[in-house]
Amino acid sequence: MSRNLDILAEEDQNRNEAARIKYFDLVVQSGSGATVTDADGKTYIDLLASASAINFGHCHPKVVQAIKDQAEQLILYTPAYFANTTTAKLLDRLSQLTPGDFTKKVALGNSGSDANEAMIKFARAYTGRPNVVTFTGAMHGSTYAASIASAISLNQVRKIGPLMPGFYKAPFPDSHDRLPGENEHGFSLRKFAEFKQLFESYVPADETALVLIEPIQGDGGIVKAPQEYMDLVYQFTRENGIIFAVDEVNQGLGRSGTMWSIDHFGIVPDLLAIGKSIASGLPLSAVVGKVEIMDALPAPGHLFTTGGNPVAAAAALAGLDVLEEEDLVGRSKRLGNRVQEYFDQAKQHYTCLGDVRIYGLDGGIDIVDKDGQPDAQLASQIIFRLFDLGAVMITLRGFILRFQPPLVITEEQLDQVFAMFDQVFTEADNGTLKPLPKDRAIGW
């Protein structure tokens, strides 16, 4: 008998349907570095990093020790009322770590969702304006306003209306939307014209508080906006008094080969949201931004009983030490180059591979049919076969493989992954992959 299946069957009796996107019958028992072990004792190379929440590796000894030491001193006295020594250190550390040489302040929370909601609140308070502009393909979270700001799945807003007013979507400059023969310059200008049309037709720029963007979209498919487009949008916000905010929850902390994904563009945002990996999986988020914006709300305008609790703060401080001491940002870039080299060769051999986008240890790999069209069925077969071989990987948008291993993945583990890819892509091209399990809905 499988303990995985037994545990899942029992859990299904109590877990609500909205709480999990279905992929494999996996129950994670333990994790170490870039691997996880299931309840049956099988170990997998983790190519998901717990949805990019474990950049510093599973159960890094330094992080584990920091959690133990802090838990023996103080687990919580709410930062909403009183200070504690550990959380106070983290505030300063985050101010120093984020872009911009201006004076900053930090707001701590529990999740990326509340960090993105905080930026909406601060921007509205500071500007006195109601409107918020986000982008198609965005994933900003699952709390109410964060769900409305997102545009990745209809199930985030289905059945919960009426939705909050003042939220508008601009088309993200997704490279999948490039026209035949269109160069990046023409694509950037066309997409910026679509962005401006929003403001020229029904969203007054002088009533807009915030433009919120993922410079590299995560759940939207690991897609990087063009440099020229980002420059044009940023300049538009400068000319119209609009707060420019970036969501770094998925892509920050070395994921894309730079500390922050916005660093690829040489742009300094007014506000920046951090979550996921900051505390190695413990609930913690942060917004870092210009002091005048961050102080636009008085207490208790944005605070939480457990937001920035000292155990999570200790984990964050230790993780940031690991990030620096092990040069995980540089490692992400270097190993990402290896991944890029692999796929440059693989695309010459496997017809199932379409466009491949690699930024550090951060990749979106399009799976296509023999006519070059997106093939969600084949992508799902591929990840199930990889799971059989010992790797955890999921899909985005149905047809895109999500490549986001912990930044501590070893060269040897990468070689094992490349061998698995070669085997599975060969089987995909030969039509010998196993069919999907019956009655299984896969992914987003």
C-alpha positions as CSV (number, residue, x, y, z in Angstrom):
1,M,0.0,0.0,0.0
2,S,1.0,3.6,-0.6
3,R,1.2,5.9,2.4
4,N,0.9,8.8,-0.1
5,L,-2.5,7.6,-1.3
6,D,-3.7,6.7,2.1
7,I,-2.9,10.2,3.4
8,L,-4.4,11.9,0.4
9,A,-7.6,9.9,0.7
10,E,-7.9,10.9,4.4
11,E,-7.1,14.5,3.6
12,D,-9.7,14.7,0.8
13,Q,-12.4,14.2,3.4
14,N,-11.4,17.5,5.1
15,R,-9.7,19.7,2.6
16,N,-11.7,22.3,0.6
17,E,-11.5,22.0,-3.2
18,A,-10.3,25.6,-3.8
19,A,-7.1,25.0,-1.7
20,R,-5.1,23.0,-4.1
21,I,-4.3,22.9,-7.9
22,K,-4.1,19.2,-8.8
23,Y,-1.0,17.6,-10.2
24,F,0.5,14.5,-8.7
25,D,-0.3,12.1,-5.8
26,L,2.6,13.5,-3.8
27,V,2.8,13.8,0.0
28,V,6.0,15.6,1.0
29,Q,7.5,14.1,4.1
30,S,10.9,15.9,4.2
31,G,13.2,18.1,2.2
32,S,16.9,18.8,2.0
33,G,18.7,21.2,-0.4
34,A,17.2,20.6,-3.8
35,T,15.4,17.4,-3.0
36,V,12.2,16.3,-1.4
37,T,11.2,12.8,-0.1
38,D,7.6,11.6,-0.1
39,A,5.7,9.6,2.5
40,D,6.7,6.3,0.8
41,G,10.4,7.2,1.0
42,K,11.0,8.1,-2.6
43,T,13.3,11.1,-3.2
44,Y,12.8,13.6,-6.0
45,I,14.8,16.5,-7.4
46,D,12.7,19.5,-6.8
47,L,12.3,21.7,-9.9
48,L,9.6,23.8,-8.4
49,A,11.2,25.0,-5.1
50,S,7.7,25.0,-3.5
51,A,6.5,27.5,-6.0
52,S,9.7,29.5,-5.8
53,A,9.4,29.8,-2.0
54,I,12.5,27.8,-1.2
55,N,15.3,29.6,-3.1
56,F,17.8,29.0,-0.3
57,G,17.1,25.2,-0.3
58,H,15.0,22.9,1.8
59,C,15.8,23.0,5.5
60,H,19.1,24.8,5.2
61,P,21.1,24.0,8.4
62,K,21.7,27.7,9.1
63,V,18.0,28.6,8.7
64,V,16.9,25.6,10.8
65,Q,19.3,26.6,13.6
66,A,18.1,30.2,13.5
67,I,14.5,29.0,13.8
68,K,15.4,26.8,16.8
69,D,17.3,29.4,18.6
70,Q,14.6,32.1,18.2
71,A,11.8,29.7,19.2
72,E,13.6,29.0,22.4
73,Q,13.6,32.8,23.2
74,L,10.4,34.2,21.8
75,I,7.9,32.8,19.3
76,L,5.7,35.8,19.2
77,Y,4.8,39.0,20.9
78,T,2.8,40.9,18.3
79,P,4.8,43.4,16.3
80,A,1.5,45.3,15.9
81,Y,1.9,46.6,19.4
82,F,5.5,46.1,20.5
83,A,9.0,45.7,19.0
84,N,11.3,42.7,19.3
85,T,15.0,42.6,18.6
86,T,15.0,40.1,15.8
87,T,12.3,41.8,13.7
88,A,13.9,45.2,14.2
89,K,17.1,43.9,12.6
90,L,15.2,42.5,9.6
91,L,13.6,45.9,8.8
92,D,17.0,47.5,8.4
93,R,18.3,44.6,6.4
94,L,15.5,44.8,3.9
95,S,15.9,48.6,3.5
96,Q,19.5,48.0,2.5
97,L,18.8,45.1,0.2
98,T,16.3,46.7,-2.1
99,P,16.8,49.1,-5.0
100,G,17.0,52.9,-4.6
101,D,19.3,55.3,-2.7
102,F,16.3,57.2,-1.2
103,T,15.1,56.8,2.3
104,K,12.8,53.8,2.7
105,K,10.5,52.1,5.2
106,V,9.2,48.6,5.4
107,A,5.8,47.0,6.1
108,L,5.8,43.4,7.2
109,G,3.0,40.9,6.7
110,N,2.3,37.2,6.3
111,S,2.1,36.5,2.6
112,G,2.7,37.9,-0.9
113,S,-1.0,38.5,-1.2
114,D,-1.1,40.9,1.6
115,A,2.1,42.6,0.4
116,N,0.5,43.4,-2.9
117,E,-2.6,44.6,-1.2
118,A,-0.5,46.8,1.0
119,M,1.0,48.5,-2.1
120,I,-2.5,49.2,-3.3
121,K,-3.5,50.7,0.0
122,F,-0.3,52.8,0.4
123,A,-0.6,54.1,-3.2
124,R,-4.2,55.1,-2.9
125,A,-3.5,56.8,0.5
126,Y,-0.5,58.7,-0.8
127,T,-2.0,59.9,-4.2
128,G,-5.6,60.3,-3.1
129,R,-6.5,58.5,-6.3
130,P,-8.7,55.4,-6.7
131,N,-7.6,53.5,-9.8
132,V,-5.2,50.5,-9.9
133,V,-3.7,49.2,-13.2
134,T,-2.3,45.7,-13.4
135,F,-1.7,43.3,-16.3
136,T,-3.2,40.3,-18.0
137,G,-1.4,37.1,-17.0
138,A,-0.6,38.6,-13.5
139,M,-0.6,36.6,-10.3
140,H,-0.6,38.9,-7.3
141,G,-2.2,36.6,-4.7
142,S,-5.4,35.0,-3.4
143,T,-6.8,37.5,-0.9
144,Y,-9.7,39.6,-2.1
145,A,-8.0,42.6,-3.7
146,A,-5.0,40.5,-4.8
147,S,-7.3,38.1,-6.6
148,I,-9.0,41.0,-8.4
149,A,-5.6,42.5,-9.3
150,S,-4.6,39.1,-10.8
151,A,-5.5,37.8,-14.2
152,I,-4.3,34.3,-14.4
153,S,-7.4,32.2,-13.7
154,L,-11.1,32.9,-13.9
155,N,-11.5,30.8,-10.8
156,Q,-9.9,33.5,-8.8
157,V,-12.9,35.8,-9.4
158,R,-15.7,33.4,-10.3
159,K,-18.5,33.4,-7.8
160,I,-17.1,36.1,-5.5
161,G,-18.6,39.2,-7.1
162,P,-19.4,42.0,-7.0
163,L,-15.7,42.7,-7.4
164,M,-14.0,45.8,-6.0
165,P,-14.1,48.9,-8.2
166,G,-11.1,50.7,-9.6
167,F,-9.2,47.8,-10.9
168,Y,-8.2,47.7,-14.6
169,K,-6.0,45.4,-16.7
170,A,-3.5,46.4,-19.4
171,P,-2.3,43.7,-21.9
172,F,1.1,42.3,-20.7
173,P,3.7,42.4,-23.4
174,D,3.8,38.6,-23.6
175,S,6.3,37.3,-26.2
176,H,3.8,34.7,-27.3
177,D,1.8,37.7,-28.8
178,R,4.5,38.8,-31.1
179,L,3.3,39.0,-34.7
180,P,5.1,37.1,-37.5
181,G,8.2,39.2,-38.5
182,E,7.6,41.7,-35.7
183,N,10.9,42.8,-34.0
184,E,11.1,43.7,-30.3
185,H,11.1,47.4,-30.9
186,G,7.8,47.2,-33.0
187,F,6.3,44.8,-30.4
188,S,7.2,47.2,-27.5
189,L,5.7,50.2,-29.3
190,R,2.5,48.2,-30.2
191,K,2.0,47.0,-26.6
192,F,2.7,50.4,-25.2
193,A,0.1,51.9,-27.5
194,E,-2.4,49.3,-26.0
195,F,-1.3,50.4,-22.5
196,K,-1.9,54.1,-23.3
197,Q,-5.3,53.3,-24.9
198,L,-6.5,52.3,-21.5
199,F,-5.8,55.8,-20.2
200,E,-7.0,57.6,-23.4
201,S,-10.4,55.9,-23.4
202,Y,-11.7,55.1,-19.9
203,V,-9.1,55.3,-17.1
204,P,-8.0,58.9,-16.3
205,A,-4.3,59.0,-15.6
206,D,-4.8,61.7,-13.1
207,E,-7.1,59.5,-11.1
208,T,-4.7,56.5,-11.2
209,A,-2.8,55.7,-8.0
210,L,-0.8,52.7,-9.1
211,V,0.7,50.6,-11.9
212,L,1.7,47.2,-10.5
213,I,3.7,44.8,-12.7
214,E,5.7,41.6,-12.5
215,P,8.8,42.5,-14.6
216,I,9.1,38.8,-15.3
217,Q,5.7,37.2,-15.0
218,G,5.8,34.0,-12.9
219,D,2.5,32.0,-13.2
220,G,1.9,33.8,-16.5
221,G,4.6,31.6,-18.0
222,I,8.0,33.0,-16.9
223,V,7.8,35.8,-19.5
224,K,10.1,38.8,-19.3
225,A,8.8,42.2,-20.5
226,P,10.9,44.0,-23.2
227,Q,13.3,46.6,-21.9
228,E,11.8,49.4,-24.2
229,Y,8.3,48.6,-23.0
230,M,9.3,48.8,-19.4
231,D,11.1,52.1,-20.0
232,L,8.0,53.6,-21.7
233,V,5.6,52.5,-19.0
234,Y,7.9,53.7,-16.2
235,Q,8.3,57.1,-17.9
236,F,4.5,57.3,-18.3
237,T,4.1,56.9,-14.5
238,R,6.7,59.6,-13.9
239,E,4.9,62.0,-16.2
240,N,1.5,61.4,-14.6
241,G,2.3,61.1,-10.9
242,I,1.5,57.4,-10.7
243,I,3.2,55.0,-8.2
244,F,5.3,52.4,-10.0
245,A,5.3,49.2,-8.0
246,V,6.8,45.8,-8.7
247,D,5.7,42.4,-7.5
248,E,8.9,40.4,-6.6
249,V,7.1,37.7,-4.6
250,N,7.8,35.0,-7.2
251,Q,10.9,36.4,-9.0
252,G,12.9,38.1,-6.3
253,L,15.8,37.0,-4.1
254,G,18.1,35.7,-6.9
255,R,15.6,33.7,-8.8
256,S,16.2,35.3,-12.2
257,G,20.0,35.6,-11.8
258,T,19.8,39.1,-10.3
259,M,18.7,40.0,-6.8
260,W,15.4,41.4,-8.1
261,S,13.8,40.9,-11.5
262,I,13.5,44.7,-11.8
263,D,17.3,44.8,-11.7
264,H,17.3,43.4,-15.3
265,F,15.8,46.8,-16.4
266,G,17.8,49.4,-14.5
267,I,14.6,50.8,-13.1
268,V,14.1,51.7,-9.4
269,P,10.4,51.2,-8.3
270,D,8.6,53.3,-5.8
271,L,7.3,50.2,-4.0
272,L,8.5,46.6,-4.0
273,A,6.7,43.5,-2.7
274,I,8.6,40.5,-1.2
275,G,7.3,37.2,-0.1
276,K,7.7,33.4,-0.7
277,S,11.4,32.7,-0.2
278,I,12.2,35.5,2.2
279,A,11.7,33.3,5.3
280,S,12.5,29.9,3.6
281,G,8.8,28.9,3.7
282,L,7.7,30.4,7.0
283,P,4.8,33.0,6.5
284,L,6.4,36.4,6.0
285,S,6.1,39.2,3.5
286,A,7.3,42.7,3.1
287,V,6.7,45.9,1.2
288,V,9.7,48.2,0.9
289,G,9.3,51.7,-0.5
290,K,9.8,55.4,-0.4
291,V,9.2,56.8,3.1
292,E,6.6,59.4,2.0
293,I,4.4,56.6,0.4
294,M,4.9,54.1,3.2
295,D,3.9,56.7,5.9
296,A,0.8,57.7,4.0
297,L,-1.4,55.5,6.2
298,P,-1.6,55.9,10.0
299,A,-1.9,52.9,12.3
300,P,-3.8,50.6,12.2
301,G,-4.1,51.1,8.5
302,H,-1.9,48.1,7.7
303,L,-0.7,45.7,10.5
304,F,-1.1,42.1,11.5
305,T,-0.9,40.2,14.8
306,T,1.7,37.8,13.4
307,G,3.1,39.9,10.6
308,G,6.9,39.8,10.9
309,N,6.9,37.5,13.9
310,P,10.4,36.9,15.3
311,V,10.7,33.3,14.3
312,A,10.0,34.1,10.7
313,A,12.2,37.2,11.0
314,A,15.1,35.0,12.3
315,A,14.6,32.6,9.4
316,A,14.7,35.6,7.0
317,L,17.9,37.0,8.5
318,A,19.6,33.6,8.3
319,G,18.4,33.0,4.8
320,L,19.7,36.4,3.7
321,D,23.1,35.4,5.2
322,V,23.0,32.2,3.1
323,L,22.1,34.2,0.0
324,E,25.2,36.3,0.5
325,E,27.7,33.8,1.8
326,E,26.9,31.2,-0.8
327,D,26.6,33.8,-3.6
328,L,23.2,32.3,-4.6
329,V,22.5,35.2,-6.9
330,G,25.7,34.6,-8.9
331,R,25.0,30.9,-8.7
332,S,21.6,31.3,-10.2
333,K,23.1,33.3,-13.1
334,R,25.9,30.8,-13.7
335,L,23.8,27.7,-13.5
336,G,21.1,29.4,-15.5
337,N,23.7,29.8,-18.3
338,R,24.2,26.0,-18.2
339,V,20.4,25.5,-18.4
340,Q,20.3,27.9,-21.4
341,E,23.1,26.0,-23.1
342,Y,21.3,22.7,-22.6
343,F,18.1,24.0,-24.1
344,D,19.9,25.7,-27.0
345,Q,21.1,22.2,-28.0
346,A,17.9,20.4,-27.1
347,K,15.8,22.6,-29.3
348,Q,17.8,21.3,-32.3
349,H,16.9,17.7,-31.4
350,Y,13.4,17.7,-30.0
351,T,10.3,18.8,-31.9
352,C,8.2,19.0,-28.7
353,L,10.2,22.1,-27.6
354,G,8.9,25.5,-28.6
355,D,10.1,28.8,-27.2
356,V,12.3,28.5,-24.1
357,R,12.9,31.4,-21.8
358,I,15.7,31.1,-19.2
359,Y,16.6,33.9,-16.7
360,G,18.9,32.5,-14.1
361,L,17.4,29.4,-12.5
362,D,14.0,30.5,-13.8
363,G,12.6,29.1,-16.9
364,G,9.5,28.7,-19.0
365,I,9.6,25.9,-21.5
366,D,6.9,25.8,-24.2
367,I,5.7,22.3,-25.2
368,V,4.3,22.2,-28.7
369,D,2.8,19.7,-31.2
370,K,4.3,18.7,-34.5
371,D,2.8,21.9,-36.0
372,G,4.4,24.1,-33.4
373,Q,1.2,24.8,-31.6
374,P,0.9,24.8,-27.8
375,D,0.2,21.2,-26.5
376,A,-1.2,21.1,-23.0
377,Q,-1.9,17.4,-23.1
378,L,1.7,16.6,-24.1
379,A,3.1,19.0,-21.4
380,S,1.0,17.2,-18.8
381,Q,2.3,13.8,-20.0
382,I,5.8,15.1,-19.8
383,I,5.6,16.3,-16.2
384,F,4.0,13.0,-15.1
385,R,6.8,11.0,-16.8
386,L,9.4,13.3,-15.1
387,F,7.6,12.5,-11.8
388,D,8.0,8.8,-12.4
389,L,11.7,9.3,-13.1
390,G,12.2,11.3,-9.9
391,A,11.7,15.1,-10.6
392,V,8.9,17.4,-9.4
393,M,7.9,19.9,-12.1
394,I,4.6,21.5,-13.0
395,T,3.0,23.3,-15.9
396,L,1.8,26.9,-16.3
397,R,-0.9,28.0,-18.7
398,G,-1.3,24.3,-19.6
399,F,1.6,24.0,-22.1
400,I,4.6,25.7,-20.3
401,L,7.0,23.7,-18.1
402,R,7.9,25.7,-15.0
403,F,11.6,25.4,-14.2
404,Q,12.4,26.9,-10.8
405,P,14.7,24.7,-8.7
406,P,16.2,25.8,-5.4
407,L,19.2,28.0,-6.1
408,V,21.4,25.5,-4.2
409,I,20.8,22.7,-6.8
410,T,24.2,21.1,-7.5
411,E,25.9,20.6,-10.9
412,E,25.4,16.9,-10.5
413,Q,21.7,17.2,-9.9
414,L,21.4,19.4,-12.9
415,D,23.2,16.7,-15.0
416,Q,20.6,14.2,-13.7
417,V,17.8,16.6,-14.7
418,F,19.2,17.0,-18.2
419,A,19.4,13.3,-18.6
420,M,15.7,13.0,-17.5
421,F,14.8,15.7,-19.9
422,D,16.5,13.9,-22.8
423,Q,14.7,10.7,-22.0
424,V,11.3,12.3,-21.7
425,F,11.6,14.6,-24.7
426,T,12.7,11.6,-26.8
427,E,9.6,9.7,-25.7
428,A,7.5,12.7,-26.4
429,D,8.7,13.0,-29.9
430,N,8.4,9.2,-30.4
431,G,4.8,9.2,-29.1
432,T,5.6,6.7,-26.4
433,L,4.7,8.6,-23.3
434,K,2.1,7.0,-21.1
435,P,-1.4,8.5,-21.2
436,L,-2.5,10.7,-18.4
437,P,-4.3,9.1,-15.4
438,K,-8.1,9.0,-16.0
439,D,-10.3,11.8,-14.6
440,R,-7.3,13.9,-13.7
441,A,-7.5,17.7,-14.2
442,I,-4.0,19.0,-14.5
443,G,-2.8,22.4,-13.5
444,W,-4.2,25.9,-13.7
